[in-house]
Amino acid sequence: MKKLTAFLMAGALCLFFSGIAMAQSDGVIGTISEIDATSEITGLTLDADGVDVIIGTVTVSNNYQNAFDLKLAFTNDGVFKRTSAAGGDLATATGVGAEVPISSFKLLPEGTGTLGTGLTAPSGTFTLTEDAGADYYTWDTASTQLTATVDYKMDIKCSWSANSEDLQGTYTETVTATITVGDGV
């Protein structure tokens, strides 16, 4: 009878330990890599000098350990180009009088959101990289982040000089913002 009791207790202990192993679980946090940008800024005064004028705002959220790269592609290669004359007659023009070149660009934190620990905020003036398509600038965070970047808002600012030879009309430049997963270096 004692042998039977010992066997039953061993069976109960195995069941108890088995239950502990079955209680383990894993959790997964998905990758977040989101960007939001203002779609249109209108009413810029191009017939007067512009200094550090906000032409767009970009908000980034990213929780990838190797952080992210933010690319700003300028469709007109950093130039406001005339798309129509006053009155909307769509008469385009080219050359000096139909273009307002942007002389400098900046990507500066707006003051809201959180940049991931380990990353350095963009600062100073940047230069566009010439491309067969749209000229562009890439902010490579070049580091790993220890905490996520959450709703980090940055202003795209530019400057230009007014030119008395400019024709009247509507001028545009389109900036496309793209976020990709970084390489951590």
Buried (B, 14 or more C-beta within 10 A) or exposed (E): EEEEEEEEEEEEEEEEEEEEEEEEEEEEEEEEBEBEBBEEBEEBEBEEEBEEBBBBBBBBBBBBBBBBBBBBBBBBBBBBBBBBBEEEEEEEBEEEBBBBBBBBBBBBBEEEBEBBEBBEEBEEEBEBEEEEEBBBBEBBBBBBBEEBBBEBBBBBBBBBEEBEEBBEBBBBBEBEBEBBBBBBE
